[in-house]
Amino acid sequence: MIRFEGVGKRYPGGNEALRGLDLHIKPGELVFVTGASGAGKSTFLRLIPLLERPSRGSVLIDGVNLSALRRRRIPFLRRRIGMIFQDHRLLHDRTVFDNVALPLVITGRPHQDVARRVRAALDKVGLLRRERAYPVTLSGGEQQRVGIARAVVTRPPILLADEPTGNLDPALSREIMHLFEQFNQVGVTTVIASHDLPLIEALGHRRIHLHEGRAA
């Protein structure tokens, strides 16, 4: 599903975030990516939907080398990938419903299909009753759930999350991680960057540890 072959990423100024990274994530796996701040976790995730491009090496999704992907094909790649950020990135002048609907509206889905999918996603994360609310009225955990609903509303085969529990207390963190497990159980390949080692160890899934841009 996701393969890195000799991937390196160097930023302007000389900072080398990844160094010759080789790894393979199989279809349907749930994988945690760990490591200290600056170890390359966020860069690793951003290479998968081509938010960043590698300086060397190859990233392959379903056997397709992303380096050979034409610019006009990038939106189609990103429609197959749900991305969840630590800072939520919600539109505060839009309701919960409209925030979750945005990916479907962009792709031109019919109105009835949008409504059905949005409400199904909100129901999955336990926020169906808050669809008319605005993000400012939600707790941090609820805002993260809205972000998750928005990421899965297109039913992507790949789900990426960058420190999704970084600002949450332990109880909420467990709830959010169990949501990811539920999506994974229906076949979604799930990759989560996190520093919450006690929670990761308790869940027991595969872990990729990054150290100075390499898999340790």
Order of alpha helices (4+ residues) and beta strands (2+ residues): beta-beta-beta-alpha-beta-beta-alpha-beta-alpha-alpha-alpha-beta-alpha-beta-alpha-beta-beta
